[in-house]
């Protein structure tokens, strides 16, 4: 597995979001990546700034929502509060087998 795995979340309705998953390609493969009919080269989000909150443990829907809420709350009253866009991301740095020692990040993209 590559690390980090970045997942962009595009909210649409409460139970129907779209996801795009990005896998890091090691430097030695970047000039000649393995080919797949299901994988497509992409560029990272165009945003220059992000607010990031790192946390540990196994990532699930409940704690992702809690971490995003805490990050938004920490930005309350700042000059960045009004620049938060709907698209947001999560990053995972460990294998899913490492449930207790995972390092995760929630990312709010700023316009």
C-alpha positions as CSV (number, residue, x, y, z in Angstrom):
1,X,0.0,0.0,0.0
2,X,1.2,3.5,-0.7
3,X,1.2,6.3,1.8
4,X,-0.4,8.7,2.1
5,X,-3.7,7.8,0.6
6,X,-5.6,11.0,0.0
7,X,-9.4,10.8,-0.4
8,X,-11.3,13.9,-1.6
9,X,-14.9,14.1,-0.4
10,X,-17.5,15.9,-2.5
11,X,-20.6,16.3,-0.4
12,X,-23.9,16.2,-2.3
13,X,-26.5,15.0,0.1
14,X,-26.3,13.6,3.6
15,X,-26.0,10.0,2.5
16,X,-24.7,10.4,-1.0
17,X,-21.2,11.9,-1.3
18,X,-18.7,11.3,-4.1
19,X,-15.2,10.2,-3.4
20,X,-11.9,10.4,-5.4
21,X,-9.0,8.4,-4.0
22,X,-5.4,9.4,-4.7
23,X,-2.5,6.9,-4.2
24,X,1.0,8.2,-4.0
25,X,3.2,6.8,-6.7
26,X,6.9,6.4,-5.6
27,X,9.4,8.5,-7.4
28,X,11.0,5.5,-9.2
29,X,7.7,4.9,-11.0
30,X,6.6,8.4,-11.7
31,X,8.3,8.6,-15.2
32,X,6.8,5.3,-16.3
33,X,3.9,4.4,-14.1
34,X,2.3,1.0,-14.2
35,X,-0.6,1.0,-16.7
36,X,-4.2,0.2,-15.8
37,X,-7.5,0.8,-17.6
38,X,-9.0,1.8,-14.2
39,X,-6.3,4.2,-13.0
40,X,-5.9,7.6,-14.4
41,X,-3.1,10.2,-13.7
42,X,-4.6,13.2,-11.9
43,X,-3.3,16.4,-10.3
44,X,-3.8,17.3,-6.7
45,X,-6.5,19.8,-5.8
46,X,-5.8,23.3,-7.1
47,X,-6.1,25.0,-3.8
48,X,-3.0,26.7,-2.3
49,X,-4.0,26.6,1.3
50,X,-5.5,24.0,3.7
51,X,-6.3,23.7,7.3
52,X,-5.2,20.3,8.6
53,X,-5.9,18.4,11.8
54,X,-3.9,15.2,12.5
55,X,-5.2,12.5,14.8
56,X,-4.5,8.9,15.6
57,X,-6.4,5.6,15.7
58,X,-8.6,3.8,13.2
59,X,-10.5,6.1,10.8
60,X,-14.3,5.7,10.5
61,X,-17.3,7.8,9.5
62,X,-18.0,8.9,13.1
63,X,-14.5,10.1,14.1
64,X,-13.9,11.7,10.6
65,X,-17.0,13.8,11.2
66,X,-15.9,14.6,14.8
67,X,-12.4,15.7,13.6
68,X,-13.8,17.9,10.8
69,X,-16.2,19.5,13.3
70,X,-13.3,20.2,15.7
71,X,-11.2,21.6,12.9
72,X,-14.0,23.9,11.8
73,X,-14.6,25.0,15.4
74,X,-10.9,25.8,15.8
75,X,-11.1,28.1,12.8
76,X,-14.1,30.0,14.1
77,X,-13.5,33.7,14.1
78,X,-10.3,33.5,12.1
79,X,-9.7,35.2,8.7
80,X,-9.8,31.7,7.1
81,X,-13.3,30.7,8.4
82,X,-15.1,32.2,5.4
83,X,-12.7,30.7,2.8
84,X,-13.6,27.0,3.6
85,X,-15.0,25.3,0.5
86,X,-17.3,22.3,0.4
87,X,-14.7,19.9,-0.9
88,X,-12.6,18.4,1.8
89,X,-10.2,15.5,2.2
90,X,-8.8,12.8,4.5
91,X,-5.3,11.4,4.4
92,X,-4.2,8.0,5.8
93,X,-0.6,7.2,6.4
94,X,-0.7,3.6,7.6
95,X,-1.9,0.3,6.5
96,X,-5.5,-0.6,7.5
97,X,-3.9,-3.5,9.5
98,X,-2.3,-0.9,11.9
99,X,-5.6,0.0,13.5
100,X,-4.3,1.3,16.8
101,X,-1.2,3.2,15.5
102,X,-2.7,4.9,12.4
103,X,-1.9,8.5,11.6
104,X,-4.7,10.3,9.9
105,X,-5.5,13.9,8.8
106,X,-8.6,15.7,8.0
107,X,-8.1,18.5,5.5
108,X,-10.3,21.5,4.8
109,X,-9.4,23.2,1.5
110,X,-9.4,27.0,1.6
111,X,-10.1,29.3,-1.3
